[in-house]
């Protein structure tokens, strides 16, 4: 188990502030946030590469806060690979093992194991400078897991992977984790990648952890406007929750009352994912749904999907398939109905 408690790190004008979270044995934990949020600084601080001003890092119950990287038994795959260009792929993989007083037989066995795991046989005799970005990342990963670490740290491991093969690479990474059951912290700025891979996700912004939860909790129930915008919720409103005449919860925004499911009251925010809103030319059965008539003000074609903006008010952004746009013959300035469940409205 990895325990991070009240971690504070100051590097120039940037700082990590009171970082606290746990990663359980065998868990795949994704640290998600925009550029400059502190993701890599936090990863390097866990590894012992940055001076820690306050707080504690424990790995399997052992306090490693003041130990260097070599004594923490951590495998670290950097975003920029840090491969040795004059060495072969095999020698790059074995580099970390050379410092661990292993016998030649133990080193060879460890290398053979990761070569089989990652299917690296075709790359073995090549030099690092001849590898593609995706191949280089695979070698960096192989080197990190060859030492059999207690904790694996991955810094943007899919950043160099071509978009057309990214889904395959994500699946391979997940399958590898399922085989090794290796406790992993994975840094990314891509929320779809985080949802695909993470058992739990920690969202970081401006040096602070702002939410931790399952992919479902982060994606469907963001706890702040920052998280909601980062996971592309798109529909984020300020308003007030109160009781209607029947004692049910309603969220009022720009004069429109949305049925919601919450015990909270007062001035709050609401968020609705665009794919949770149905578009129709005629009204749909509304119970237990919200249904409102509005005007299409914008159509943003993204190829296979389309984002529609419908003004009720407020403006609702809705996601539909391109095929649906054509079948429904939708155009700007048309009147349509937007319909969504009360449970689809997240209140925070």
N, C-alpha and C positions, 0 to 999 in steps of 0.2 A: 504493500500500500504506500502511496505517495501522499505526504501531508505537507501542505504549504500553509504557514500560519503567519499572518500580519507582516507579510514580506514588503519591505521598502527598499528601493534602489534608486539612487540619484546619479544620473549621467549627464553632466552639463546642465542644460536647461530642461531636460526631460526627467521625469521620475515615475516610478511605479509606487502606488500608494495602497498600503494595507491589503495586499493580495492574500486571500484565504480561500483554499479549496482543497478537496481530497480527490485522489484518483485511486480506485480500488484495484486489487490484483486482477490482471488480465483484462482490464477495461481499455477501450479505445476512446480517449478523451480528445476532443477537438477544441482548440483555442481559436476563436473566430473574431475578426475585427478588421477595420479598414487600415490602410497604410498609415503608419505613424501612431497607431494606437498603443504600441508597446508589446506586440506579440513576440517578436524575436528577442527583445530585451528580456522579457520574462523567461523565455526558453533558455537563453544563455545564462540567466541568473540561477535557474534550477540546475544547470550543468556546472556551475561554479566558475563561469567565465567573467562575471561581473561582480564587483564588491558589493556586499549586502550591508546596508546601513542598519536595518532592524529586521526582526523576524526570524523564521526558522524553516529549514527544509529537512524533512525526514524521508528516508527511503527504507521501507520494510522495518520501521521502528528505529532506525539508526540515524542519529543527527549528523547530517553531512554539511551543515551550513558553512563551516569554515574549511572544508576539504576541497582540494583541487579536483579537476575533471577525472583524472586517472584513478583517484581513490573512491570515486562515487559509483563505479561500475555502470556507466551510462553509455549507451550507443547514440551518437549524434550524427544525423544526416543533414548537412547544410544545404541551403537553397542553391548556393553556387558550387556545390559538389566538393571543392577542395581536393581534387584528384592530382596525383603526381604524373605530369605528362611524359616524363622520361621512363616511367615504369609500365609494365604490361598490366592488363586487367587483373590477372591473378596476383601479381605483386601488390597492386593497390588494395585488393581485398585483404591480403595478409598483413598489411602494414600495422594495423592496430594490435594484432596478435604478437608482433615481434617484441613489443615492450612488456609482455606479460609473463615472461620466463616460461614459455611453453616449449615442449619438445618439438622437434621437427615433425614427428608423427601426429602430435596433437594439432599442430597448425595445419597440416595437410588434411586431416580429418574434418576440421572446422571449415576449411575452404571448400572441400568437396560437398559438405552439407549445404552451404548456402548456394553453391553453384546449382545443385539439384533443385533446391527450393525455388530459386528465381529463374531457372532455365537459362543459365548464362553460358552454356557450352560454346555456342558460336562466337562469343566475344573474347574468349580467354587469351588468345595470343595477340590481340590487338593492343596498340598503345592508346593511352587515354585521350590524346589529342585528336584521334580519328573518330571518336564516338559522337553520336548525336546527343542533344540535350536529354532526351528520355533515357537513352542508354547510360549516359553518365550518372543520372539520378539513380538508376538501378544499381550501378556499381557502388555508389555512395551508401545506398541502403544495405547492400551485401556486406560492406565493410563494417557498418554499424551493428548488424546483428551477428556477425561472425564471432564476436567476443562473448556472446551469450549474456547480454546486459540484463540488469534488473529493471531498467527503464529505457525505452526507446524514444528519442526526441526527433521529430521530423519537421523541418522548417520548409514550408511551402513545397512539399515533395512532388506535386503535380504541376508546378508552374511552367515547366519546360515541355510538358506533354502536349502534343498536337490535339486540338479540340476533337477531331474525328476518332481518336483512340482513347480519349480520356475516360469514357465510361468503362471500357475494357480494363484500363489500368486501375481504376477505382475498385473494380471487382477483384482483380488479382491481389491488390493490397489488402482487401477485406479477407480474402481466402487465406492469404499468408498469415494474417493476424489470428484467424480462427485456428490455424494449424499450430502456431507457436504459443498462443495465449500470452503474448508478451505485453505487459503494461506499456501503453503508448500515449504520448502527448503529441498531437499533430497540429501545426499552425497553418491557417489559411485565411484568405480574405473572401473566399467563395462560399456563400451560404449553401448552395446546392451540393457542393463537395462535402461540407460539414454534415448536412442532413444524410447524405448517402453513406458516410463512414462512421459517424460518431455514435457511441453508446450514450454519452453525455456531451454537451456543448457548453463552453464558457465563453460568453461574449465580453470582449474587452474594448474599452474606449477611453482615450486620454489617460492611460495608465491605471485604470480601475476596472475590476471585474463588475459588470453591471447586471448580468443575469447568468445563472447556471441552471441547466435543466436538460431534459431529454430533447431530441430533435423536434418531437411533436409540441412540447411546451414552448420551445423557442420560436418555432415556426408559426404556431397557431395562437399562442398566448404570450406575446411580448409584453414585458412589464414596464416599458418606457417608450417614448417617441423615438429615441435613438435606436433601440433594438428594432422597433416596428419598421422604421425607414430602411435600416440596414438589410433586413430580410425581405425587402421589396413588398411590404404589405400594401402600399400605395394609398389605401383609404384610411386616413388618420384624421380624426375630428376632435375638436374641443367642444364640450357641451356640459350638460347637467343631467344627472340621474335623479329621478323622483318617482313617486307612485302615481299611477293614473287613477281614475275614479273607481276602478275595479280592484285597486290595490296591487296591480302588476307593475313591474319595473319598466320604466321607459327612459330613453336617452334623447334629450331634446337638442337638436342642432339646426340652426338657421330656420327655426319654426317647424321643422319636421320631427315627429316623434317616432323613434325606433323602439320596438319591443326588444328587450334585452333580458339576459339571465344573469343577475348579480344581486348581492346583498349590500353593495356599496351605494352610498348616496352622496349627492353634492356635485361640485364642479370636478369633472373627470375627463378622461380621453376615451375614445372608442376607436377600434381598428377593425377592418373587415378585409379579408384577402380577396383579391379581384376574381379568383376562380370560384369563390363561394357565392357569387352573385349570378343569378339567372337572368337572361334577357329574353323577352317575348314581345310579340306584336299585340297579343291579347292578354288580359289579366289571368294569372294562375290562381288556383285555390290558395287562399292566404293564411289559413290557420294550420300550423302555428308559425306562419311566415310573415315577414314584412314585405309589403308590396306597394310600390309607388310608381306613378306615371311621370315620365320626364322626357327631355329632348336630347337627342344625340348631338353633342357639340364638337366632338373630335373622334377621328378614327385613325389609330396608329397601327399600321400593318407591319408585322414582324415576320412575315413569311408564312410559317405554319400556324401561327396564332395572331390574334388581333386584340388590341386594347381599345375599348370604347369608353369615352367619357360621356356620361349621361347626367344632365343637370336636372335636379328635382325641384329645388335645391335641398342639400348641398350637391356638389359634383361627386358622382360615384364612378370609379374606374373599374371596368368589368373586363374579364378575359374570356374570349370565345375562340373556337377554331376558325381558321380562314374559310373552311367549308361551310360553317354555320353562317358566316357573313353573307356568302353567296346564296345559300339556300333561303335565308330570310330576307334577302334583297335589302339589306340595311344601308342607309345613307345618312349623311349629316343632315340635321334639322328635322329628322323623323321623330315621331312620338313612339316611345316604347315603354315597357314596364320592366322595372328592376325588382327582383324578388330574392329574398334570402331569409334563412332561419334566424330566429332570435338567438340561438346558441352559437351562430357564426359571428356574432358581434363580441369582440374581446374588450372588456372594460379595464382600464388601468388609471 
